[in-house]
């Protein structure tokens, strides 16, 4: 018997994933990758964030561009959506 403490469940192959109801595949272009914010920005100590939250230290901020915005949901600004990204290396 094998006991692994704190291990993540194995990732299923892409062809076995079941698409959730209402999910949409949208092509996008990765523009920029930067490290997370490190606390209060600027000399005034004011941030544009509404909530006080710290970014994860091991996180990265990705800037993406969707060439066709009509593929995005109309209520993207107001509704809560989960976003899943799939990175494909250019050949």
C-alpha positions in Angstrom: 0.0 0.0 0.0 1.3 3.5 -0.9 0.4 6.5 1.2 1.3 9.9 -0.2 0.5 12.9 2.1 -0.3 16.1 0.4 -0.1 14.9 -3.2 -2.3 16.3 -5.9 -4.6 14.0 -7.9 -3.2 13.0 -11.2 -4.2 15.0 -14.3 -6.4 13.2 -16.7 -5.5 13.3 -20.4 -7.2 16.1 -22.4 -9.4 13.7 -24.4 -11.0 12.4 -21.1 -12.0 15.7 -19.8 -15.7 16.4 -19.8 -16.6 19.9 -20.9 -18.9 21.6 -18.4 -22.2 23.0 -19.4 -21.8 26.5 -20.9 -18.1 26.3 -21.4 -16.6 28.0 -24.5 -13.2 27.6 -26.1 -11.7 31.0 -27.1 -8.4 31.5 -28.8 -6.2 34.2 -27.2 -2.6 35.5 -27.6 -0.2 35.8 -24.6 1.1 39.3 -24.6 3.1 39.6 -21.3 4.1 37.7 -18.2 5.1 39.4 -15.0 5.6 38.6 -11.3 2.9 39.3 -8.8 2.4 42.6 -7.0 4.4 43.0 -3.8 2.1 45.1 -1.6 1.3 48.8 -1.7 2.2 50.5 -4.9 3.3 54.1 -5.3 4.3 56.8 -2.8 0.7 57.6 -1.8 0.1 54.0 -0.7 -3.1 53.9 -2.7 -3.9 50.9 -4.9 -6.5 50.5 -7.6 -7.7 47.2 -6.1 -11.1 47.3 -4.5 -10.2 44.5 -2.0 -7.1 44.3 0.1 -5.5 41.0 -1.0 -2.0 39.7 -1.5 -1.0 38.0 -4.7 0.5 34.5 -4.2 4.3 34.7 -4.1 4.7 31.9 -6.6 2.0 33.3 -8.9 2.4 35.0 -12.3 0.2 37.6 -13.9 -0.6 36.8 -17.5 -1.8 39.5 -20.0 -3.8 38.0 -22.8 -5.5 39.5 -25.8 -8.6 38.0 -27.4 -8.7 39.0 -31.1 -12.5 38.5 -31.4 -14.3 40.0 -28.5 -17.6 38.8 -29.8 -16.7 35.3 -28.6 -16.6 36.6 -25.0 -19.7 36.4 -22.8 -21.7 39.7 -22.7 -21.8 39.7 -18.9 -18.0 39.0 -18.4 -17.5 42.2 -16.4 -20.3 41.5 -13.9 -20.6 37.7 -13.6 -18.2 35.3 -12.0 -16.5 32.9 -14.5 -13.8 30.3 -14.0 -11.0 30.5 -16.5 -8.9 27.6 -17.6 -5.9 28.1 -19.8 -4.2 25.6 -22.1 -0.8 26.7 -23.3 0.3 25.4 -26.7 3.8 25.9 -27.9 4.1 27.5 -31.4 5.9 25.3 -33.9 
